[in-house]
Amino acid sequence: MIETLLPETGGAVRIGISGPPGAGKSTFIERFGLEGIALGRRIAVLAVDPASKRGGGAILGDKTRMAELARAPHAFIRPSSAGTSRGGVARRTRENILLCEAAAFDAVLVETVGVGQAETAVAEIVDMFILILPPAGGDELQGIKRGIVELADLVLVNKADGELAAVAHRTAADYASAIGLIRQPYLEWQVPVRAISALKGVGIREVWDDIARFRAVLDATGAWSRRRAEQALSALRSEIGDSLLDHFRAAPAVAERLAAIEEEVVAGTRTPAAAARVLLGHFFSHG
């Protein structure tokens, strides 16, 4: 079905949104989506919830936290479980993006699981990566690791209202200074840092302006199309790896020996590296 729809894809702007718990990602997405609809856009939201390590299930509550946006006729919200995937997105999120584009949505927002440093895979499937942060002081600033900040194309410090307004603006200034010391993702784009209030709607329209400016700048140099081409290759390699792992786990030659070899590893009589070589040997020798 996706192969058939490919000619209808590619027209939307793909936006990844990540940040630590409590940063207000869902509140921002609802306000941001409603603002986009007011500007004449059709908005799709793919929200990825963490899966339980024990039961494997997920609450999938993002849609309930965006009640007003969920009722909007020009919006679509699809919560899904991350399952066993790492990096904050589900295995088929990229395909879901393509389906939303084929359905003529103008913007596709991908909200990651939101546990901080691990949420980097989303940057490989979107055009623009937005990092949302809560107001924080020095210790909290150190807690947001450099890796995810380096991937951000736009940094938003949320909750710039009420008693937290001054703290949010100070945090934004701190991040602006810190980002100045980090190698920028694009030479033609200086990553903006904004203090916003998703609750009050302050600074939300400016985010849409930033996205339009970001696309215009990257389009002018060809970086926009190059980024999508690189992402397509990354998706190919990821799919090869995932498919090989699926076949490996399903192979009878591996299944017959897996439990016994796992016991040897647990008992300490065989190293994980040696065990892996044995299992891979059986896998490849039996086709």
C-alpha positions in Angstrom: 0.0 0.0 0.0 2.8 2.4 0.9 4.6 1.6 -2.4 1.5 2.6 -4.2 1.1 5.8 -2.3 4.7 6.9 -2.6 4.0 9.5 -5.4 1.5 11.2 -3.0 4.1 11.5 -0.1 6.8 14.1 0.7 4.7 17.2 0.7 4.4 17.7 4.5 6.9 19.2 6.9 8.0 16.5 9.3 8.6 17.8 12.8 10.1 15.8 15.7 9.4 16.9 19.2 11.3 15.6 22.2 12.2 16.6 25.8 12.3 15.3 29.3 9.1 14.4 31.2 7.3 17.4 32.6 8.5 19.8 29.9 5.0 20.2 28.6 5.3 18.5 25.2 1.7 17.5 24.9 0.5 20.9 26.0 2.8 22.5 23.4 1.7 20.1 20.6 -2.0 20.9 21.3 -1.5 24.6 21.3 0.9 24.4 18.3 -1.5 22.3 16.4 -4.4 24.5 17.0 -2.3 27.5 15.9 -1.4 25.7 12.8 -5.0 24.9 12.0 -5.8 28.6 12.4 -3.1 29.3 9.8 -4.9 26.9 7.4 -2.8 23.8 7.9 -3.9 20.2 8.4 -2.0 18.6 11.4 -1.2 14.9 12.1 0.3 13.9 15.4 2.1 10.6 15.9 2.6 10.2 19.6 4.9 7.4 20.8 4.3 6.1 24.3 6.8 4.0 26.3 6.1 0.3 26.5 6.1 -1.5 29.8 9.3 -3.6 30.3 7.2 -6.2 32.1 3.9 -6.5 30.2 4.8 -4.8 27.0 1.7 -2.6 26.9 1.5 1.2 26.9 -1.2 3.5 28.3 -1.4 5.5 25.0 -2.7 8.5 26.8 -1.4 11.3 24.6 -4.6 11.7 22.8 -6.5 12.3 26.0 -4.0 15.0 26.9 -4.8 16.8 23.7 -8.6 16.8 23.9 -9.2 20.1 22.1 -6.9 19.2 19.2 -8.4 15.7 19.0 -11.8 17.2 18.3 -10.5 19.5 15.6 -11.7 18.3 12.1 -8.3 19.2 10.5 -6.3 17.3 13.0 -5.4 13.6 13.4 -3.8 12.0 16.5 -2.4 8.5 16.5 -0.8 7.2 19.7 1.3 4.1 19.4 3.6 2.1 21.6 7.4 2.2 21.2 7.4 -1.6 21.8 10.9 -2.9 21.9 12.3 -0.1 19.7 14.8 2.3 21.2 15.4 5.9 20.5 12.0 7.2 21.3 10.1 6.2 18.2 8.2 3.1 17.1 9.6 0.8 14.4 7.0 1.9 11.8 6.8 5.6 12.6 8.5 6.5 9.3 5.8 4.5 7.4 3.1 6.2 9.4 4.6 9.6 8.4 4.3 8.6 4.7 0.6 7.6 5.2 -0.2 10.9 6.8 1.5 12.7 3.9 -0.5 10.7 1.4 -3.7 11.8 3.3 -2.7 15.4 2.5 -1.7 16.6 6.0 0.6 19.6 5.8 2.5 19.0 9.0 3.3 15.7 10.7 4.4 16.0 14.4 6.2 13.1 15.9 6.2 13.2 19.7 8.8 10.9 21.2 8.6 8.8 24.4 10.3 11.6 26.2 12.8 10.2 28.6 15.7 12.5 27.6 19.0 11.4 26.2 17.9 8.3 24.3 15.3 10.2 22.2 17.6 10.7 19.2 16.2 8.3 16.6 13.4 10.8 15.8 16.0 13.2 14.3 16.7 10.6 11.6 13.1 10.6 10.3 12.0 14.3 10.5 12.9 17.5 8.7 13.2 19.6 11.9 13.9 18.5 15.4 12.5 20.6 18.2 13.7 20.1 21.8 11.3 21.3 24.6 12.8 21.9 28.0 11.3 23.0 31.4 12.7 26.0 33.2 15.8 24.9 35.0 18.9 26.1 36.9 22.5 25.1 36.7 22.3 21.5 37.9 19.3 20.8 35.7 21.1 22.4 32.7 23.9 19.9 33.2 21.3 17.1 33.3 20.2 17.6 29.7 23.0 15.8 27.9 24.9 17.4 25.0 24.0 14.7 22.5 20.4 15.5 22.2 21.0 19.2 22.3 23.4 18.9 19.4 20.6 17.4 17.3 18.1 20.2 18.0 17.2 22.6 15.2 15.1 24.7 17.6 15.2 24.8 21.4 12.1 25.9 23.3 12.0 26.6 27.1 8.4 26.1 28.1 6.4 27.4 31.0 7.5 31.0 30.6 4.5 32.3 32.6 3.6 33.2 36.1 6.3 32.6 38.7 8.4 30.6 36.3 8.6 33.3 33.6 11.9 34.8 34.9 13.4 31.4 35.4 12.4 30.3 31.9 14.0 33.3 30.3 17.2 32.8 32.2 17.2 29.2 31.2 16.7 30.2 27.5 19.7 32.6 27.8 21.8 29.8 29.4 21.0 27.4 26.5 21.6 30.1 23.9 25.1 30.6 25.3 25.7 26.9 25.6 24.6 26.2 22.0 26.9 28.9 20.8 29.8 26.6 21.9 28.4 23.5 20.1 28.9 22.7 16.5 25.8 23.7 14.6 24.0 21.0 12.5 24.0 23.4 9.5 26.3 26.2 8.7 23.4 28.2 7.2 21.2 27.8 10.4 21.9 29.2 13.8 19.7 27.2 16.2 17.2 29.6 17.9 16.4 29.3 21.6 13.0 30.7 22.7 11.1 31.0 25.9 7.5 30.1 25.3 4.3 29.4 27.3 2.3 26.6 25.8 -0.3 27.1 28.5 -0.8 30.8 27.6 0.0 30.5 23.9 2.9 32.9 24.1 5.5 32.4 21.4 3.7 29.7 19.5 3.0 31.6 16.3 6.8 32.4 16.2 7.6 28.7 16.2 5.6 28.3 12.9 7.6 31.3 11.6 10.9 29.5 12.6 9.8 26.4 10.8 9.1 28.3 7.6 12.4 30.1 7.8 14.3 26.9 8.5 12.8 25.2 5.4 13.5 28.3 3.2 17.1 28.4 4.4 17.7 24.7 3.8 15.8 24.7 0.5 18.0 27.5 -0.8 21.2 25.4 -0.3 19.8 22.0 -1.1 20.3 20.8 2.5 16.5 20.0 2.8 16.5 17.4 0.0 20.0 16.1 1.1 18.6 15.5 4.6 15.7 13.5 3.3 17.9 11.4 1.0 20.2 10.6 4.0 17.2 9.6 6.1 16.0 7.3 3.3 19.4 5.5 3.3 19.3 5.4 7.1 15.9 3.8 7.0 17.1 1.2 4.5 20.0 0.2 6.8 17.8 0.1 9.9 15.2 -2.1 8.1 17.9 -4.5 7.0 19.2 -4.7 10.6 15.7 -5.2 12.1 14.7 -7.8 9.5 17.9 -9.8 10.0 17.3 -9.8 13.7 13.7 -11.0 13.2 14.9 -13.8 11.0 17.7 -14.7 13.4 15.2 -15.0 16.3 12.8 -17.1 14.2 15.4 -19.5 12.8 14.9 -23.1 14.1 18.6 -23.7 14.3 18.9 -20.7 16.7 15.7 -21.5 18.6 16.9 -25.1 19.3 20.1 -23.9 21.0 19.2 -20.5 22.4 17.9 -21.5 25.8 20.9 -23.8 26.6 23.4 -21.1 25.5 21.6 -18.5 27.5 21.9 -20.7 30.6 25.7 -21.0 29.9 26.0 -17.2 29.7 24.0 -16.7 32.9 26.1 -19.3 34.7 29.3 -17.7 33.5 30.6 -20.7 31.6 30.5 -19.0 28.2 31.0 -15.3 27.4 28.3 -13.3 25.6 30.6 -12.7 22.7 31.4 -16.4 22.3 27.7 -17.4 22.7 26.8 -14.9 20.0 29.4 -16.3 17.6 28.0 -19.8 18.1 24.4 -18.8 17.5 25.4 -16.8 14.4 27.3 -19.7 13.1 24.3 -22.0 13.4 22.1 -19.3 11.8 24.3 -18.8 8.8 25.2 -22.5 8.3 21.5 -23.5 8.2 20.5 -20.8 5.7 
